[in-house]
Amino acid sequence: MLGWHTKETLMAKTSTLVLVGTRKGLFLLRADKSRGKWWVEESIPHFYGQQVNHAVMNRATGTLIVAAKPGHIGAQVYRSTDGGKSFAEAKVPPAFPKQDNPGYGWAVNHVFWISRGHATLPKTWFAGTSPHGLFRSDDDGVTWASVDGFNLDPLRLTLLGDEKENVPDGAVLHSINVDPFDAKHIMLGMSGGGVFETFDEGKSWKPLNRGVQADFLPDPEAEYGHDPHCLRMHPTVRDMVYHQNHCGIYKLDRKANRWSRIGDNMPKDIGDIGFPMTLHPKDPNKLWVFPMDGTTVWPRVSLQGKPAAYGSLDGGKTWKRLDRGLPKAHGWFTVKRQAMGADQADPLGLYFGTTGGEMWASFDEGAKWNCLMQHLPMVLSVEAFTL
C-alpha cells in the first residue's frame, strides 16, 4: 500500500527510487528497503502540467536529469543535485547548429530520451530529440552541445524528410546505448530510420538493420528506414543487444551484423508487437516485453483487453506469459517504449506505467504484479534505481 510521510522521513528511509514521467508532470516514488512500503514524494508532481518524456538519475553523482516539454518556453532539460528537492533549467539546452541553408532550419520540438555516458565519464550524458537529433553534455547536464557527426550527416536529412508521413507521433531519436566495454561505441534507435551505430564517439555513423522486417517499406531489405521501438544493450556481456521493433522482437548476431527475429518464438495468438523492452542487469538471457495489439488498425492496447508482460529466461528462445495480478478483462491500455524498467535489487524489481495512468511493480521478476498507483496522467517513462 502507498503511504504518505513527510519528506524528511521519506528521505531517511528510501532505498528504491522510481522516476515516473507523465503527460502532466514528474512523480517520484520511493520505497523502504523491503519495497513493501511506498511513498509519493509530493502531493503535486514536479513540472505540474508539463509533459515529462524521460527522467534519469546519475548514480555516480546523484544528479537527476529530466527531459520536459513546457508549453511556454519550448523544449528544455532540467537537473537536480539534491535528490529531486529542487530543479534548475540547463544553462544551454539541446539546440541544432545554425545552418546557412534555409531548407535546414531545424528546431528541437522536444527532448525525448536521456542516457548516461560511459562509466569512465561520470558527468557525461546524451539526449535524443524530435526531430532526430543527438546531443551531449560533459558537465553533468548543465550545458548541451550538438553531436555534429550525427546531426549534420546527410543521411539524417534523408530520413528526416520522410518522418512526417512514416511516424504518427513525429520522428524521435531514442534508445541511446553507450557500450560499457567501449566508450567510443554508441548504438541508438530512430523512429523512423532504424538502428544506427558509431565506433568513433559520434563522428561517423552506419545503419545496422539487416534481418529486420519492414512491412511498411517498398524494399523489405532496405538498409535504413526501419522503426525500432526500443533498443537495449546488456551492461555486462559484450555485443548482447536486443530490440523491440515495429515489426517484431530481435536479437543481434554481431558476427554476421544481422538481427534474428526471436519474436517468432512468441505465442502466435499474441505476436511480438509492442513498445518497451527490459533486460535483467546481470543475466543476459533474461528479458521482458509488453505486447500490444498490432493488428490491421493498430489499436495500441493490450490484446483483447487482457494485459500481460512476457518474459524469457533463455534469450528469446521461449517466452512465458506473466499476468498474475493484472486485470483479467477490460484492461485497455499499453506501455510506452521507455515506460518499463528494472531496479538493481536482488531479487529484481520490475516496473511499468500505462497509458491509463497506472503504475505496476513486481518483486519476483514478473511472477506477480502489484498496483502501486492509479489515476495518474498517461505514463510516458519509468526509470528505477536501487540506492
C-alpha positions in Angstrom: 0.0 0.0 0.0 1.1 3.5 -0.7 1.6 5.6 2.4 2.1 9.3 2.9 5.1 10.6 5.0 7.0 13.8 5.5 9.8 14.4 3.1 12.4 14.1 6.0 11.1 10.7 7.0 10.9 9.6 3.4 14.4 10.6 2.5 15.8 8.8 5.6 14.2 5.5 4.7 14.4 5.5 0.9 16.2 2.5 -0.7 14.4 2.5 -4.1 13.6 5.5 -6.3 11.3 5.2 -9.3 11.1 8.3 -11.6 7.7 8.4 -13.4 7.4 10.8 -16.2 3.8 11.6 -17.3 1.9 13.8 -19.7 1.3 16.2 -16.8 4.4 16.1 -14.6 7.1 14.0 -12.8 6.3 11.8 -9.9 9.0 10.5 -7.5 8.0 7.2 -5.9 10.2 5.9 -3.1 10.2 2.7 -1.1 11.8 1.3 2.0 14.4 -1.5 2.0 11.8 -4.2 1.7 10.0 -2.4 -1.1 6.8 -3.2 0.9 6.1 0.4 1.8 5.9 3.1 -0.8 5.6 6.9 -0.7 4.9 9.6 -3.3 7.3 12.5 -2.6 4.9 15.4 -3.3 1.2 15.8 -3.4 1.6 17.8 -6.6 4.1 16.5 -9.2 7.2 18.3 -10.2 6.7 20.2 -13.5 3.0 20.2 -12.9 1.1 20.3 -16.1 4.2 19.8 -18.3 4.9 16.8 -20.4 7.8 14.8 -18.9 9.2 12.5 -21.6 12.0 11.0 -19.6 13.8 11.3 -16.2 17.1 9.5 -15.3 19.4 9.6 -12.3 23.2 9.5 -12.5 24.0 7.1 -9.7 27.7 8.2 -9.8 26.9 11.8 -9.0 23.3 11.7 -7.7 22.2 14.2 -10.4 18.7 13.8 -11.8 18.1 14.9 -15.5 14.6 15.5 -16.8 13.5 15.9 -20.4 10.4 18.1 -20.3 8.2 20.0 -22.8 7.0 23.1 -21.1 4.3 24.8 -23.2 5.6 28.3 -22.8 9.4 28.0 -23.5 9.7 25.0 -25.8 12.0 22.0 -25.2 14.0 22.0 -22.0 16.2 19.9 -19.9 16.2 20.3 -16.1 18.6 19.0 -13.5 18.6 18.4 -9.7 21.6 17.9 -7.5 19.7 17.5 -4.2 17.7 14.3 -4.9 14.8 16.0 -6.5 14.1 18.6 -3.9 14.7 21.4 -6.5 15.4 21.6 -10.2 17.1 24.1 -12.4 17.0 24.6 -16.2 20.0 23.6 -18.2 22.0 26.8 -18.9 22.4 25.7 -22.6 19.7 23.2 -23.6 19.9 21.0 -26.7 19.7 23.0 -29.9 20.7 22.3 -33.5 23.6 24.2 -35.0 22.7 27.2 -37.2 22.9 26.4 -40.9 23.4 28.7 -43.9 20.9 26.6 -46.0 17.4 27.9 -45.1 16.0 24.5 -46.0 17.7 23.0 -43.0 16.4 25.4 -40.3 15.6 22.8 -37.7 14.4 23.4 -34.2 14.2 20.9 -31.3 10.5 20.3 -30.7 11.1 18.2 -27.6 13.8 16.2 -25.8 12.6 12.6 -25.8 15.3 10.4 -24.4 18.1 10.8 -21.8 21.0 8.3 -21.3 24.1 8.2 -19.2 27.5 8.3 -20.8 30.3 5.7 -20.2 31.1 4.8 -16.6 34.6 6.3 -17.1 32.9 9.7 -17.9 30.7 10.2 -14.8 29.5 13.7 -15.9 28.6 12.8 -19.5 25.1 12.5 -20.7 23.4 12.0 -24.1 20.0 13.3 -25.2 17.8 12.3 -28.2 15.2 14.7 -29.6 12.4 15.2 -32.0 13.1 15.8 -34.9 16.1 13.3 -35.0 18.9 14.9 -33.0 21.7 13.8 -30.8 23.2 16.0 -28.1 25.9 15.6 -25.4 26.7 17.1 -22.1 30.1 16.7 -20.4 29.3 18.8 -17.3 26.5 16.7 -15.7 23.7 18.3 -17.7 24.5 22.0 -17.3 25.2 22.6 -20.9 24.4 20.6 -24.1 26.2 20.5 -27.4 25.2 19.1 -30.8 26.9 15.9 -31.9 27.5 17.2 -35.3 28.8 14.0 -36.7 25.2 12.8 -36.5 23.1 16.0 -36.7 24.9 17.2 -39.9 25.0 13.8 -41.6 23.3 13.9 -45.0 21.7 10.5 -44.3 19.9 12.1 -41.3 18.4 14.7 -43.6 17.2 11.9 -45.9 15.5 10.2 -43.0 14.1 13.4 -41.6 12.4 14.2 -45.0 10.2 11.1 -44.6 9.4 11.3 -40.9 6.1 13.3 -41.1 4.5 10.5 -43.2 6.0 7.5 -41.6 5.8 8.2 -37.8 2.4 9.1 -36.4 3.7 11.0 -33.4 6.7 12.6 -35.1 10.3 11.4 -35.6 12.2 10.7 -32.4 15.8 9.6 -31.6 15.7 7.2 -28.6 17.4 4.2 -27.0 20.9 5.7 -26.8 23.2 2.9 -25.6 26.8 3.6 -24.8 28.8 0.3 -25.0 30.1 -0.4 -21.4 33.2 -2.0 -23.0 34.0 0.8 -25.4 33.2 4.4 -24.8 33.5 5.2 -28.5 30.9 2.7 -29.5 27.3 4.0 -29.3 24.1 2.5 -30.7 20.7 4.2 -31.0 17.3 3.9 -32.5 15.4 6.3 -34.7 11.7 6.1 -35.3 11.6 6.2 -38.2 15.0 5.5 -39.6 16.3 2.3 -37.9 19.2 1.3 -35.7 22.5 3.1 -36.2 25.9 2.9 -34.5 29.2 4.7 -34.3 32.7 3.4 -33.4 34.4 6.8 -33.2 32.3 8.5 -30.5 29.8 10.0 -32.9 31.9 11.3 -35.7 30.5 8.8 -38.3 27.5 6.5 -38.3 26.3 3.4 -40.0 22.9 1.7 -40.2 22.5 -1.7 -38.5 19.2 -3.1 -39.8 20.0 -6.3 -41.7 17.5 -9.0 -40.9 14.8 -6.6 -39.6 11.5 -6.9 -41.3 10.0 -3.7 -42.6 6.4 -4.4 -43.7 5.8 -0.7 -44.4 8.8 -0.2 -46.8 8.7 -0.9 -50.5 12.0 -2.7 -50.1 11.9 -5.3 -47.3 15.7 -5.5 -47.4 16.2 -1.7 -47.1 19.4 -0.6 -45.4 17.6 2.0 -43.3 14.1 3.5 -42.8 13.0 1.0 -40.2 11.1 1.7 -37.0 12.8 0.4 -33.8 10.7 1.0 -30.7 13.2 0.2 -28.0 16.9 -0.9 -28.2 18.7 -2.4 -25.2 22.4 -3.2 -24.8 23.3 -5.5 -22.0 25.6 -3.9 -19.4 27.8 -6.9 -18.6 28.0 -9.0 -21.8 29.7 -7.6 -24.9 27.6 -7.4 -28.1 24.5 -8.7 -26.4 21.9 -6.5 -27.9 18.1 -6.8 -28.2 15.4 -4.7 -29.6 11.7 -4.4 -29.9 10.7 -3.2 -33.3 7.6 -2.1 -35.1 7.9 -5.4 -36.8 8.9 -7.8 -34.1 11.4 -8.7 -31.4 15.1 -9.1 -32.4 18.5 -10.2 -31.1 21.8 -9.1 -32.7 24.2 -11.6 -34.2 27.3 -9.5 -34.1 29.5 -11.8 -36.1 27.0 -11.6 -39.0 26.0 -8.0 -38.2 22.4 -9.2 -38.6 19.3 -9.4 -36.4 17.4 -12.6 -35.8 13.7 -12.4 -35.0 13.3 -14.1 -31.6 9.8 -12.8 -31.5 8.8 -15.7 -33.8 9.0 -17.8 -30.7 6.2 -15.8 -29.0 2.7 -17.4 -29.0 1.1 -16.9 -32.4 -2.1 -15.5 -31.0 -0.1 -12.8 -29.1 2.5 -11.9 -31.6 5.6 -9.8 -31.0 4.5 -6.3 -31.5 4.9 -3.8 -28.6 7.0 -0.8 -27.4 9.1 -1.5 -24.3 11.9 -3.9 -23.6 13.7 -4.5 -20.3 16.8 -6.6 -19.7 18.0 -8.2 -16.4 21.0 -6.2 -15.4 23.1 -9.3 -14.5 21.7 -12.2 -16.5 21.9 -11.5 -20.3 19.4 -14.2 -21.1 16.5 -12.7 -19.1 14.3 -10.1 -20.8 10.8 -8.8 -20.6 8.4 -7.2 -23.1 4.8 -6.0 -23.0 2.9 -7.0 -26.2 0.1 -4.9 -27.6 -2.5 -5.3 -30.3 -0.6 -4.6 -33.6 -3.2 -6.0 -35.9 -4.6 -4.3 -39.0 -5.7 -1.0 -37.5 -3.0 -0.9 -34.7 -5.3 -0.3 -31.7 -2.2 0.0 -29.5 -3.9 -1.6 -26.5 -3.5 -4.9 -24.7 -4.7 -7.8 -26.8 -8.4 -8.4 -26.1 -8.1 -6.1 -23.1 -6.1 -8.7 -21.2 -2.8 -7.1 -20.4 0.3 -9.3 -19.8 4.1 -9.0 -19.8 6.1 -11.8 -21.4 9.4 -12.9 -20.1 12.2 -15.1 -21.4 14.9 -16.9 -19.5 16.8 -18.1 -22.5 17.5 -15.1 -24.7 14.2 -15.3 -26.5 14.1 -19.0 -27.4 11.0 -19.4 -25.2 8.5 -17.0 -23.6 6.2 -17.1 -20.6 3.0 -15.1 -20.0 3.2 -13.1 -16.8 -0.2 -11.7 -15.9 -0.8 -12.7 -12.3 -2.3 -9.6 -10.5 -3.1 -7.8 -13.7 -6.7 -7.2 -14.9 -8.3 -10.3 -16.4 -10.5 -8.3 -18.7 -11.1 -4.7 -19.8 -7.5 -3.6 -19.3 -7.4 -1.4 -22.4 -4.0 0.1 -22.1 -0.5 -0.3 -23.4 3.0 0.6 -22.2 5.2 3.2 -23.9 8.7 2.5 -25.1 10.5 3.9 -22.0 7.8 3.2 -19.5 9.1 -0.2 -18.3 12.2 -0.8 -16.3 14.0 -2.6 -13.5 15.8 -1.7 -10.4 19.2 -3.2 -9.3 18.0 -5.1 -6.2 18.1 -8.8 -5.5 15.5 -10.1 -6.1 15.0 -7.9 -9.1 12.1 -5.4 -9.2 10.3 -4.8 -12.4 8.1 -1.7 -13.0 5.8 -0.4 -15.7 3.4 2.5 -16.2 0.4 2.5 -18.5 -1.3 4.8 -20.9 -4.3 4.6 -18.4 -2.2 6.2 -15.6 -1.4 3.1 -13.5 1.9 2.1 -12.0 2.6 -1.6 -11.6 5.5 -3.4 -9.9 6.7 -7.0 -9.5 9.3 -8.0 -6.9 9.7 -11.6 -8.2 10.7 -11.0 -11.9 7.2 -10.7 -13.1 5.6 -13.8 -11.4 3.1 -11.5 -9.6 2.2 -7.8 -10.2 1.1 -5.2 -7.7 -0.6 -1.9 -8.5 1.4 0.9 -6.8 -0.7 3.8 -8.1 -3.8 4.6 -10.1 -5.3 7.7 -11.8 -2.0 9.2 -12.8 -1.8 11.1 -16.1 -0.6 8.9 -19.0 2.7 7.4 -18.1 5.5 8.2 -20.6 8.6 6.9 -18.8 9.7 4.8 -15.9 13.2 4.5 -14.5 14.0 2.6 -11.3 17.1 2.9 -9.1 18.3 1.0 -6.0 20.0 3.5 -3.8 
